[in-house]
Amino acid sequence: MAVQQSAGPDPYFPANGDPRYRVHRYELTLDYRPGPNRLGGAARINAIAGRAPLAEFQLNLADFRLGGVRVDGRQAHYTHRGGRLRIRPAKPVRPGAAFTVEVHWSGNPRPVNSPWGGLGWEELGDGALVASQPVGAPSWYPCNDRPADKASYLISVTTPSAYSVVTGGRLLTRTTKASTTTWVYEQAAPTSTYLVGLAIGRYQTVLLGDPGPGGVPQHAHIPAHLLADVSRDFARQPAMMELFQELFGPYPFDEYAVVVTEEDLDVPVEAQGLSLFGANHVDGARGSERLVAHELAHQWFGNSVSVADWRHIWLNEGLAKYAEWLWSERSGGRPARQLAAAAHRLLSSLPQDLRLADPGRKAMFDDRLYERGGLTVHALRRALGDDAFFPMLRGWTSLHRGGAVTTQTFVTHVARFAPEPVEELFDAWAYGTALPPLPEG
């Protein structure tokens, strides 16, 4: 596992995260009441200090009332303002030492502000939904909010028994006591803070296909009235899972779940082992099937193999976009070369001022990044040929499983499989702004 963290703050979000330590595990105990939108939480965070003593450090947490902070069991001094929880332990943490932080908080969770509107915890008409990319995780729990700081999670959520709780990972226990039920999930794989998804609602759970011995269990959690449409719209997801394992390597987690909410969402959102869709993505006619493929592909590209910082987001989105094209090609739809040609025509009509490998914060979710990212991957496929391209992808997901990477990591990896140098290709497609010619073939 290769983790390539930035030496300093994330250049796009310097107020988020603290590079002076890394988290090994989060244990979150939550109690949520949907009616008043009331959340109470306790976190036990196991972390490891970096190369310098930690006389103070920070977590990110939105505007909650705090009930105390402890470091290694001792009360710590803290300040909490502007989404930053600054902690000064009673005794500095030694370089390289393991330490534990305990935080208690309560309040009414709401999205945190961002250039794209509110992110993170969203109260629904009847329940709640968490979609945090890129900086919404502090809307509901204290965390070291940087994508390369990946940790395992144990999450316990207590809600009224009429509601289901869904998060990524394996459901360990579900215990009902009086009028409430406690759901306990474990996500053992290293997980970025923004990829901890959560859905609380009145859902019916269905199995998507029969995974068979050694297969990947796939469940959908949906409002009952959408069952028929979801059954059609997600009917081919098990076939996608088989194809993507063939092309990208073994599925990197234990299970995969999708949640369809009662409400509309602007776009589906990936989380670790989980994808979140809105009711508007369900039509009973597979009208959003490319998005089903896109979110599933993120489990390899973006979730298992994550970015070291947000400058490299094209590695997530470009590879997931190309997975859409591969699914179309392999399932009887338009081949990748036709979809690439359509993307090229679209980009040629738009401003050519986006640098894929460092688009800037304002453009990190620009549609051009997705399309140009897919085209870059297509250009690599043409340069390498299929006999080298697909082993390259499988090697990428295997070598960096659970880790965090940069564009340069990818360039170096691709070069090992290429018959000719690839630096000029990346200079044109990833580091330049002018649109290169459509790859031939």
Kinemage of the C-alpha trace (Angstrom):
@kinemage 1
@onewidth
@group {chain A} dominant
@subgroup {mainchain}
@vectorlist {calphas} color= white
{ca met a 1} P 0.000 0.000 0.000
{ca ala a 2} L 1.454 3.351 -1.067
{ca val a 3} L 0.273 6.450 0.771
{ca gln a 4} L 1.666 9.672 -0.601
{ca gln a 5} L 0.484 12.464 1.651
{ca ser a 6} L 1.238 16.100 0.984
{ca ala a 7} L 3.853 17.529 3.316
{ca gly a 8} L 1.632 20.503 4.130
{ca pro a 9} L -2.036 21.456 4.008
{ca asp a 10} L -4.129 20.495 0.987
{ca pro a 11} L -3.619 23.369 -1.492
{ca tyr a 12} L -7.339 23.468 -2.316
{ca phe a 13} L -8.601 23.240 1.282
{ca pro a 14} L -5.849 24.479 3.609
{ca ala a 15} L -8.235 24.707 6.595
{ca asn a 16} L -9.068 20.996 6.402
{ca gly a 17} L -6.902 18.274 7.857
{ca asp a 18} L -3.686 18.223 9.829
{ca pro a 19} L -0.665 16.537 8.200
{ca arg a 20} L 1.255 16.284 11.495
{ca tyr a 21} L -0.431 12.990 12.423
{ca arg a 22} L -2.485 10.232 10.849
{ca val a 23} L -5.535 8.355 12.056
{ca his a 24} L -5.549 4.577 12.280
{ca arg a 25} L -9.170 4.005 13.372
{ca tyr a 26} L -12.387 5.865 14.135
{ca glu a 27} L -14.956 4.399 16.527
{ca leu a 28} L -18.160 6.442 16.345
{ca thr a 29} L -21.174 5.980 18.617
{ca leu a 30} L -24.143 8.031 17.389
{ca asp a 31} L -27.728 8.589 18.474
{ca tyr a 32} L -30.004 10.272 15.922
{ca arg a 33} L -33.614 11.396 16.232
{ca pro a 34} L -35.080 12.261 12.816
{ca gly a 35} L -38.004 14.385 14.021
{ca pro a 36} L -35.998 17.107 15.767
{ca asn a 37} L -32.904 16.319 13.648
{ca arg a 38} L -30.924 15.775 16.840
{ca leu a 39} L -27.534 14.047 16.820
{ca gly a 40} L -25.479 13.025 19.822
{ca gly a 41} L -22.094 11.457 19.296
{ca ala a 42} L -18.975 10.087 20.903
{ca ala a 43} L -15.780 9.413 18.970
{ca arg a 44} L -12.729 7.431 19.931
{ca ile a 45} L -9.959 8.224 17.457
{ca asn a 46} L -6.765 6.149 17.423
{ca ala a 47} L -3.926 8.054 15.778
{ca ile a 48} L -0.169 8.118 15.310
{ca ala a 49} L 1.967 11.231 15.609
{ca gly a 50} L 4.346 12.239 12.844
{ca arg a 51} L 8.027 13.039 13.104
{ca ala a 52} L 7.649 16.013 15.443
{ca pro a 53} L 6.177 16.214 18.964
{ca leu a 54} L 2.497 17.166 19.040
{ca ala a 55} L 2.050 19.931 21.565
{ca glu a 56} L -1.216 20.731 19.801
{ca phe a 57} L -3.144 19.456 16.792
{ca gln a 58} L -6.506 19.892 15.128
{ca leu a 59} L -9.574 18.000 14.039
{ca asn a 60} L -12.316 19.324 11.802
{ca leu a 61} L -15.815 19.520 13.290
{ca ala a 62} L -18.799 21.708 12.466
{ca asp a 63} L -20.771 23.836 14.913
{ca phe a 64} L -21.791 21.384 17.646
{ca arg a 65} L -21.877 21.695 21.413
{ca leu a 66} L -18.906 19.824 22.863
{ca gly a 67} L -19.098 17.736 25.994
{ca gly a 68} L -15.391 17.324 26.544
{ca val a 69} L -12.165 16.286 24.843
{ca arg a 70} L -9.622 13.815 26.188
{ca val a 71} L -6.232 12.739 24.897
{ca asp a 72} L -4.974 9.395 26.221
{ca gly a 73} L -7.637 9.532 28.911
{ca arg a 74} L -6.690 12.963 30.254
{ca gln a 75} L -8.696 16.146 29.854
{ca ala a 76} L -7.249 18.334 27.116
{ca his a 77} L -7.534 22.054 26.537
{ca tyr a 78} L -9.367 22.907 23.322
{ca thr a 79} L -10.863 25.701 21.283
{ca his a 80} L -13.601 25.197 18.712
{ca arg a 81} L -14.418 27.810 16.102
{ca gly a 82} L -14.723 28.064 12.354
{ca gly a 83} L -14.950 24.297 11.899
{ca arg a 84} L -11.608 23.690 13.612
{ca leu a 85} L -11.258 21.842 16.890
{ca arg a 86} L -7.801 22.777 18.178
{ca ile a 87} L -6.594 20.431 20.902
{ca arg a 88} L -3.701 20.860 23.311
{ca pro a 89} L -3.055 17.637 25.253
{ca ala a 90} L -1.996 17.757 28.878
{ca lys a 91} L 1.343 16.355 27.763
{ca pro a 92} L 2.791 16.632 24.234
{ca val a 93} L 2.563 13.451 22.178
{ca arg a 94} L 5.992 12.020 21.392
{ca pro a 95} L 7.115 11.699 17.738
{ca gly a 96} L 5.809 8.472 16.226
{ca ala a 97} L 3.735 7.631 19.296
{ca ala a 98} L 0.226 6.211 19.175
{ca phe a 99} L -2.400 8.271 20.967
{ca thr a 100} L -6.159 8.300 21.461
{ca val a 101} L -8.556 11.232 21.254
{ca glu a 102} L -12.069 11.113 22.698
{ca val a 103} L -14.665 13.707 21.719
{ca his a 104} L -18.320 14.055 22.746
{ca trp a 105} L -20.638 16.353 20.774
{ca ser a 106} L -24.323 17.062 20.227
{ca gly a 107} L -26.584 19.350 18.244
{ca asn a 108} L -28.569 19.699 15.050
{ca pro a 109} L -26.413 18.529 12.137
{ca arg a 110} L -26.576 20.446 8.897
{ca pro a 111} L -24.456 20.722 5.754
{ca val a 112} L -21.212 22.688 5.900
{ca asn a 113} L -20.714 25.543 3.488
{ca ser a 114} L -18.614 25.024 0.381
{ca pro a 115} L -18.147 26.545 -3.082
{ca trp a 116} L -20.737 23.967 -4.286
{ca gly a 117} L -23.340 24.698 -1.634
{ca gly a 118} L -24.013 22.650 1.486
{ca leu a 119} L -22.110 19.374 1.862
{ca gly a 120} L -22.333 16.486 4.307
{ca trp a 121} L -25.264 15.794 6.608
{ca glu a 122} L -28.594 16.580 4.979
{ca glu a 123} L -31.908 16.290 6.780
{ca leu a 124} L -34.482 14.709 4.473
{ca gly a 125} L -38.262 14.831 4.693
{ca asp a 126} L -38.140 11.605 6.680
{ca gly a 127} L -34.594 10.663 7.629
{ca ala a 128} L -31.119 11.836 6.741
{ca leu a 129} L -28.403 11.381 4.148
{ca val a 130} L -24.660 12.024 4.228
{ca ala a 131} L -22.748 12.744 1.016
{ca ser a 132} L -19.517 14.488 1.940
{ca gln a 133} L -17.306 14.882 -1.128
{ca pro a 134} L -15.021 16.706 -0.800
{ca val a 135} L -15.152 18.436 2.622
{ca gly a 136} L -18.490 17.549 4.220
{ca ala a 137} L -17.351 14.905 6.724
{ca pro a 138} L -16.986 17.408 9.614
{ca ser a 139} L -20.724 18.112 9.315
{ca trp a 140} L -21.345 15.060 11.510
{ca tyr a 141} L -18.169 13.746 13.144
{ca pro a 142} L -14.728 15.017 14.236
{ca cys a 143} L -12.065 13.954 11.783
{ca asn a 144} L -8.704 14.663 10.193
{ca asp a 145} L -10.375 15.711 6.966
{ca arg a 146} L -7.780 15.050 4.266
{ca pro a 147} L -8.323 12.383 1.587
{ca ala a 148} L -4.974 10.642 2.045
{ca asp a 149} L -5.514 10.078 5.779
{ca lys a 150} L -7.372 6.779 5.509
{ca ala a 151} L -8.556 4.772 8.491
{ca ser a 152} L -10.810 1.886 9.458
{ca tyr a 153} L -14.213 2.592 11.002
{ca leu a 154} L -16.548 1.079 13.579
{ca ile a 155} L -19.868 2.960 13.473
{ca ser a 156} L -22.783 2.442 15.859
{ca val a 157} L -26.004 4.343 15.136
{ca thr a 158} L -29.122 4.277 17.309
{ca thr a 159} L -32.398 5.498 15.777
{ca pro a 160} L -36.126 4.905 16.208
{ca ser a 161} L -36.892 1.349 15.124
{ca ala a 162} L -39.020 2.413 12.153
{ca tyr a 163} L -35.852 3.572 10.388
{ca ser a 164} L -33.075 1.647 8.693
{ca val a 165} L -29.436 2.702 8.911
{ca val a 166} L -27.105 2.036 5.997
{ca thr a 167} L -23.407 2.774 5.794
{ca gly a 168} L -20.510 1.218 3.922
{ca gly a 169} L -19.057 -1.937 5.387
{ca arg a 170} L -20.310 -5.088 7.064
{ca leu a 171} L -23.339 -4.991 9.351
{ca leu a 172} L -22.140 -6.668 12.552
{ca thr a 173} L -25.234 -6.394 14.747
{ca arg a 174} L -28.712 -4.916 14.804
{ca thr a 175} L -30.203 -4.750 18.286
{ca thr a 176} L -33.693 -3.513 19.158
{ca lys a 177} L -34.446 -2.255 22.648
{ca ala a 178} L -37.805 -0.658 23.453
{ca ser a 179} L -38.540 1.771 20.591
{ca thr a 180} L -35.006 2.141 19.232
{ca thr a 181} L -32.627 -0.010 17.217
{ca thr a 182} L -28.829 0.145 17.234
{ca trp a 183} L -27.002 -0.697 14.022
{ca val a 184} L -23.275 -1.492 14.199
{ca tyr a 185} L -21.144 -1.504 11.030
{ca glu a 186} L -17.471 -2.249 10.506
{ca gln a 187} L -15.459 -0.896 7.573
{ca ala a 188} L -12.077 -2.566 7.919
{ca ala a 189} L -10.578 -1.203 4.691
{ca pro a 190} L -8.698 2.117 4.818
{ca thr a 191} L -11.295 4.810 4.165
{ca ser a 192} L -11.021 8.533 3.428
{ca thr a 193} L -13.130 10.760 5.672
{ca tyr a 194} L -15.289 12.063 2.828
{ca leu a 195} L -16.134 8.496 1.771
{ca val a 196} L -17.965 7.576 4.971
{ca gly a 197} L -21.534 7.629 3.690
{ca leu a 198} L -24.661 7.241 5.787
{ca ala a 199} L -28.383 6.925 5.064
{ca ile a 200} L -31.195 6.840 7.616
{ca gly a 201} L -34.701 6.245 6.302
{ca arg a 202} L -37.632 3.911 5.835
{ca tyr a 203} L -36.027 1.517 3.379
{ca gln a 204} L -36.783 -1.906 2.051
{ca thr a 205} L -33.698 -4.043 1.426
{ca val a 206} L -33.390 -6.297 -1.611
{ca leu a 207} L -30.579 -8.496 -2.903
{ca leu a 208} L -29.345 -7.596 -6.380
{ca gly a 209} L -28.621 -10.892 -8.048
{ca asp a 210} L -27.196 -14.035 -6.497
{ca pro a 211} L -23.518 -13.524 -5.665
{ca gly a 212} L -22.886 -17.266 -5.425
{ca pro a 213} L -19.975 -18.764 -3.498
{ca gly a 214} L -17.194 -16.209 -3.148
{ca gly a 215} L -19.201 -13.506 -4.921
{ca val a 216} L -19.764 -9.931 -3.795
{ca pro a 217} L -23.052 -9.402 -1.914
{ca gln a 218} L -24.941 -6.476 -3.465
{ca his a 219} L -27.955 -4.956 -1.755
{ca ala a 220} L -30.264 -2.082 -2.602
{ca his a 221} L -32.004 -0.082 0.117
{ca ile a 222} L -35.012 1.641 -1.387
{ca pro a 223} L -38.433 3.114 -0.646
{ca ala a 224} L -40.990 0.348 -1.137
{ca his a 225} L -42.880 2.159 -3.904
{ca leu a 226} L -39.730 2.288 -6.066
{ca leu a 227} L -39.066 -1.454 -5.886
{ca ala a 228} L -40.249 -2.304 -9.399
{ca asp a 229} L -38.338 0.526 -11.079
{ca val a 230} L -35.131 -0.095 -9.097
{ca ser a 231} L -35.310 -3.810 -9.942
{ca arg a 232} L -35.138 -2.889 -13.631
{ca asp a 233} L -32.712 0.017 -13.389
{ca phe a 234} L -30.135 -1.917 -11.346
{ca ala a 235} L -30.771 -5.326 -12.911
{ca arg a 236} L -27.450 -5.284 -14.776
{ca gln a 237} L -25.318 -4.128 -11.853
{ca pro a 238} L -24.243 -7.714 -11.008
{ca ala a 239} L -23.020 -8.044 -14.617
{ca met a 240} L -21.140 -4.763 -14.211
{ca met a 241} L -19.514 -6.138 -11.076
{ca glu a 242} L -18.346 -9.208 -12.990
{ca leu a 243} L -17.005 -7.147 -15.872
{ca phe a 244} L -15.202 -4.631 -13.688
{ca gln a 245} L -13.562 -7.408 -11.687
{ca glu a 246} L -12.352 -8.874 -14.972
{ca leu a 247} L -11.024 -5.515 -16.198
{ca phe a 248} L -9.906 -3.813 -12.954
{ca gly a 249} L -9.166 -6.679 -10.579
{ca pro a 250} L -11.010 -8.082 -7.547
{ca tyr a 251} L -13.642 -5.894 -5.914
{ca pro a 252} L -11.695 -4.209 -3.089
{ca phe a 253} L -14.292 -4.420 -0.283
{ca asp a 254} L -16.496 -7.019 1.382
{ca glu a 255} L -19.883 -5.840 0.126
{ca tyr a 256} L -21.525 -3.234 -2.088
{ca ala a 257} L -24.737 -1.373 -1.331
{ca val a 258} L -26.803 1.232 -3.123
{ca val a 259} L -29.328 3.532 -1.473
{ca val a 260} L -32.103 5.261 -3.389
{ca thr a 261} L -33.662 8.108 -1.422
{ca glu a 262} L -37.230 9.386 -1.586
{ca glu a 263} L -35.889 12.737 -2.729
{ca asp a 264} L -34.059 13.946 -5.818
{ca leu a 265} L -30.283 14.425 -5.804
{ca asp a 266} L -28.329 16.590 -8.242
{ca val a 267} L -25.954 13.700 -8.922
{ca pro a 268} L -25.343 10.255 -7.413
{ca val a 269} L -22.495 10.191 -4.899
{ca glu a 270} L -20.004 7.444 -4.138
{ca ala a 271} L -18.982 6.362 -0.653
{ca gln a 272} L -16.827 3.459 0.495
{ca gly a 273} L -18.706 0.264 -0.356
{ca leu a 274} L -21.844 2.344 -0.919
{ca ser a 275} L -23.404 4.618 -3.550
{ca leu a 276} L -26.239 7.076 -3.006
{ca phe a 277} L -28.849 7.786 -5.691
{ca gly a 278} L -31.865 10.062 -5.782
{ca ala a 279} L -35.380 9.095 -6.828
{ca asn a 280} L -34.755 11.088 -10.008
{ca his a 281} L -32.127 8.525 -11.051
{ca val a 282} L -34.787 5.804 -11.205
{ca asp a 283} L -37.151 5.622 -14.164
{ca gly a 284} L -37.688 1.900 -14.739
{ca ala a 285} L -36.030 2.194 -18.157
{ca arg a 286} L -32.317 2.112 -17.198
{ca gly a 287} L -32.076 5.784 -18.132
{ca ser a 288} L -29.283 6.362 -15.598
{ca glu a 289} L -27.379 3.117 -16.140
{ca arg a 290} L -24.148 4.914 -17.061
{ca leu a 291} L -24.262 6.502 -13.589
{ca val a 292} L -24.742 3.088 -11.992
{ca ala a 293} L -21.532 2.013 -13.756
{ca his a 294} L -19.737 5.235 -12.845
{ca glu a 295} L -20.439 4.939 -9.112
{ca leu a 296} L -19.542 1.252 -9.028
{ca ala a 297} L -16.234 1.977 -10.787
{ca his a 298} L -15.359 4.499 -8.073
{ca gln a 299} L -14.995 1.608 -5.641
{ca trp a 300} L -11.718 0.852 -7.441
{ca phe a 301} L -10.845 4.353 -8.666
{ca gly a 302} L -11.195 6.911 -5.908
{ca asn a 303} L -12.207 4.736 -2.978
{ca ser a 304} L -9.694 1.896 -2.813
{ca val a 305} L -7.078 3.898 -4.712
{ca ser a 306} L -7.528 7.450 -3.416
{ca val a 307} L -5.955 10.788 -4.224
{ca ala a 308} L -3.166 12.161 -2.059
{ca asp a 309} L -4.784 15.587 -2.357
{ca trp a 310} L -7.566 17.137 -4.393
{ca arg a 311} L -5.343 18.371 -7.230
{ca his a 312} L -5.417 14.812 -8.577
{ca ile a 313} L -9.192 14.284 -8.642
{ca trp a 314} L -9.088 13.465 -12.361
{ca leu a 315} L -7.634 10.078 -11.405
{ca asn a 316} L -10.967 9.335 -9.710
{ca glu a 317} L -13.300 10.856 -12.255
{ca gly a 318} L -11.453 10.167 -15.502
{ca leu a 319} L -11.107 6.463 -14.781
{ca ala a 320} L -14.735 6.190 -13.605
{ca lys a 321} L -15.868 8.021 -16.746
{ca tyr a 322} L -13.920 5.582 -18.898
{ca ala a 323} L -15.508 2.697 -16.983
{ca glu a 324} L -18.873 4.016 -18.229
{ca trp a 325} L -17.577 3.731 -21.788
{ca leu a 326} L -16.173 0.253 -21.197
{ca trp a 327} L -19.499 -0.932 -19.807
{ca ser a 328} L -21.298 0.482 -22.840
{ca glu a 329} L -18.816 -1.214 -25.152
{ca arg a 330} L -19.056 -4.591 -23.465
{ca ser a 331} L -22.841 -4.605 -22.919
{ca gly a 332} L -24.007 -3.984 -26.479
{ca gly a 333} L -24.008 -0.199 -26.437
{ca arg a 334} L -21.844 2.334 -28.253
{ca pro a 335} L -18.138 1.427 -28.304
{ca ala a 336} L -15.639 3.505 -26.347
{ca arg a 337} L -14.200 5.035 -29.525
{ca gln a 338} L -17.599 6.516 -30.429
{ca leu a 339} L -18.146 7.856 -26.935
{ca ala a 340} L -14.626 9.302 -26.981
{ca ala a 341} L -15.348 11.009 -30.290
{ca ala a 342} L -18.535 12.534 -28.863
{ca ala a 343} L -16.639 13.779 -25.805
{ca his a 344} L -13.944 15.259 -28.031
{ca arg a 345} L -16.530 17.135 -30.109
{ca leu a 346} L -18.081 18.508 -26.941
{ca leu a 347} L -14.760 19.656 -25.486
{ca ser a 348} L -13.691 21.257 -28.760
{ca ser a 349} L -16.665 23.625 -28.438
{ca leu a 350} L -15.842 24.647 -24.853
{ca pro a 351} L -13.114 26.853 -23.350
{ca gln a 352} L -9.745 25.092 -23.267
{ca asp a 353} L -8.293 26.507 -20.094
{ca leu a 354} L -8.576 23.501 -17.773
{ca arg a 355} L -5.414 21.734 -16.642
{ca leu a 356} L -6.482 18.203 -15.852
{ca ala a 357} L -3.699 17.376 -13.399
{ca asp a 358} L -4.303 20.514 -11.313
{ca pro a 359} L -7.644 22.064 -12.284
{ca gly a 360} L -7.942 24.423 -9.331
{ca arg a 361} L -10.599 24.248 -6.666
{ca lys a 362} L -13.279 25.997 -8.719
{ca ala a 363} L -12.971 23.531 -11.602
{ca met a 364} L -12.456 20.247 -9.757
{ca phe a 365} L -16.043 19.167 -10.542
{ca asp a 366} L -16.246 20.831 -13.955
{ca asp a 367} L -17.874 18.567 -16.557
{ca arg a 368} L -14.813 19.118 -18.740
{ca leu a 369} L -12.629 17.355 -16.170
{ca tyr a 370} L -14.759 14.205 -16.430
{ca glu a 371} L -14.819 14.194 -20.228
{ca arg a 372} L -11.156 15.098 -20.684
{ca gly a 373} L -10.228 12.574 -18.010
{ca gly a 374} L -12.055 9.850 -19.920
{ca leu a 375} L -10.371 10.938 -23.151
{ca thr a 376} L -6.964 10.817 -21.480
{ca val a 377} L -7.581 7.229 -20.426
{ca his a 378} L -8.772 6.439 -23.951
{ca ala a 379} L -5.570 7.970 -25.365
{ca leu a 380} L -3.580 5.708 -23.033
{ca arg a 381} L -5.519 2.677 -24.235
{ca arg a 382} L -4.696 3.553 -27.843
{ca ala a 383} L -1.010 4.124 -27.008
{ca leu a 384} L -0.595 0.916 -25.012
{ca gly a 385} L -2.964 -1.417 -26.865
{ca asp a 386} L -5.472 -3.582 -25.020
{ca asp a 387} L -2.917 -6.302 -24.253
{ca ala a 388} L -0.997 -3.848 -22.062
{ca phe a 389} L -3.740 -1.361 -21.111
{ca phe a 390} L -5.917 -3.711 -19.084
{ca pro a 391} L -3.001 -5.339 -17.205
{ca met a 392} L -1.888 -1.767 -16.452
{ca leu a 393} L -5.275 -1.005 -14.854
{ca arg a 394} L -5.288 -4.244 -12.860
{ca gly a 395} L -1.743 -3.561 -11.695
{ca trp a 396} L -2.725 -0.029 -10.643
{ca thr a 397} L -5.602 -1.184 -8.444
{ca ser a 398} L -3.562 -4.031 -6.971
{ca leu a 399} L -0.356 -2.135 -6.231
{ca his a 400} L -2.121 0.863 -4.654
{ca arg a 401} L -5.062 -0.875 -3.008
{ca gly a 402} L -5.934 0.991 0.189
{ca gly a 403} L -3.450 3.749 -0.608
{ca ala a 404} L -3.330 7.293 -1.943
{ca val a 405} L -1.634 8.446 -5.127
{ca thr a 406} L -0.729 11.392 -7.342
{ca thr a 407} L -0.748 12.011 -11.076
{ca gln a 408} L 3.001 11.430 -11.161
{ca thr a 409} L 2.469 8.046 -9.489
{ca phe a 410} L 0.138 7.165 -12.352
{ca val a 411} L 2.552 8.409 -15.026
{ca thr a 412} L 5.331 6.279 -13.569
{ca his a 413} L 3.062 3.243 -13.370
{ca val a 414} L 1.790 3.572 -16.955
{ca ala a 415} L 5.360 3.889 -18.253
{ca arg a 416} L 6.129 0.367 -17.050
{ca phe a 417} L 3.523 -1.037 -19.466
{ca ala a 418} L 4.019 1.291 -22.430
{ca pro a 419} L 5.958 0.281 -25.555
{ca glu a 420} L 7.106 3.889 -25.990
{ca pro a 421} L 7.598 6.845 -23.603
{ca val a 422} L 4.346 8.345 -22.360
{ca glu a 423} L 5.600 11.685 -21.034
{ca glu a 424} L 4.516 13.592 -24.143
{ca leu a 425} L 1.053 12.072 -23.982
{ca phe a 426} L 0.613 13.167 -20.365
{ca asp a 427} L 2.141 16.570 -21.090
{ca ala a 428} L -0.533 17.133 -23.731
{ca trp a 429} L -3.555 15.569 -22.065
{ca ala a 430} L -2.972 16.009 -18.318
{ca tyr a 431} L -0.605 18.945 -17.955
{ca gly a 432} L -1.539 21.030 -20.999
{ca thr a 433} L -4.744 22.957 -21.592
{ca ala a 434} L -5.194 22.873 -25.399
{ca leu a 435} L -7.259 19.904 -26.565
{ca pro a 436} L -5.053 17.343 -28.347
{ca pro a 437} L -6.340 15.589 -31.483
{ca leu a 438} L -8.761 12.687 -30.989
{ca pro a 439} L -6.778 9.469 -30.484
{ca glu a 440} L -6.936 7.294 -33.578
{ca gly a 441} L -8.488 3.871 -33.631
